[in-house]
Amino acid sequence: MAEKFEVGQVLEGKVTGIQPYGAFVALDEEVQGLVHISEVTHGFVKDINEHLNVGDTVNVKVLNIDEEKGKYSLSIRATEEPPKKVEKPKKQNKRQQPQEESNAAVGFNTLKDKLEDWIQQSKEREETYRN
């Protein structure tokens, strides 16, 4: 059975069944594999039915072959380009710095400043009880 297909091979298959945990894909008339829900697409998949239907033709990559059990682990997302990441942290850092400065300017007290005040107040109260 493993002579037909190899790990890393990209093939075309047909979705034959869908379960909450993944989709079964027929590679030929004899061999069928499972695309786990985490391997359907890049990103989080809550409902596999939003991405696949029985009868769909899909490209899959063979991730693993368990020859003893005759199980094939497949991936659709491994055949797709990952989405391009937008670099937002640089913009957020620029926005955060002025905001922190403006908070300090309007009298925002940090916990450290408050703690010093509380300690001082506590010492003053102790002195009133001692007198």
ZINOR-V475671 format. One record per backbone hydrogen bond with DSSP energy under -0.5 kcal/mol. NH is the residue of the N-H (numbers start at 1). CO is the residue of the C=O. E is the energy in kcal/mol with one decimal. If there is no record, write none. Layout:
# ZINOR-V475671
((NH;CO;E) (NH;CO;E))
This chain:
# ZINOR-V475671
((4;1;-1.1) (5;1;-0.6) (8;62;-3.2) (9;6;-1.8) (11;9;-0.5) (11;60;-3.1) (13;58;-3.2) (14;26;-1.8) (15;56;-2.9) (16;24;-2.9) (17;24;-1.3) (19;22;-3.2) (22;19;-1.1) (23;35;-2.4) (24;17;-2.8) (25;33;-3.0) (26;14;-3.0) (27;25;-0.5) (27;31;-2.5) (28;31;-1.5) (33;25;-2.9) (34;72;-2.8) (35;23;-3.2) (36;34;-0.7) (36;74;-0.6) (37;21;-2.6) (39;36;-2.4) (40;37;-1.2) (46;44;-0.6) (50;47;-1.8) (51;48;-1.8) (52;48;-2.1) (55;15;-2.8) (56;53;-2.0) (58;13;-2.7) (58;56;-0.5) (60;11;-3.0) (61;75;-2.6) (62;9;-2.5) (63;61;-0.7) (63;73;-3.0) (64;73;-1.4) (66;71;-3.0) (67;65;-0.9) (70;66;-1.8) (71;66;-1.6) (73;64;-2.8) (74;34;-3.0) (74;72;-0.6) (75;61;-1.6) (76;39;-2.1) (77;39;-2.4) (79;76;-1.9) (80;77;-1.4) (87;85;-0.5) (88;86;-1.4) (91;88;-0.6) (92;88;-2.3) (93;89;-2.5) (94;90;-1.4) (95;91;-1.6) (96;92;-2.6) (97;93;-1.9) (98;94;-1.0) (99;95;-1.3) (100;96;-2.4) (101;97;-2.2) (102;98;-2.8) (103;99;-2.4) (104;100;-2.0) (105;101;-1.9) (106;102;-1.5) (107;104;-1.1) (108;103;-2.3) (114;110;-2.3) (115;111;-2.9) (116;112;-1.8) (117;113;-1.8) (118;114;-2.7) (119;115;-2.4) (120;116;-2.1) (121;117;-2.5) (122;118;-2.5) (123;119;-2.3) (124;120;-2.1) (125;121;-2.1) (126;122;-2.2) (127;123;-1.9) (128;124;-1.5) (129;125;-1.6) (130;126;-1.6) (131;127;-1.4))
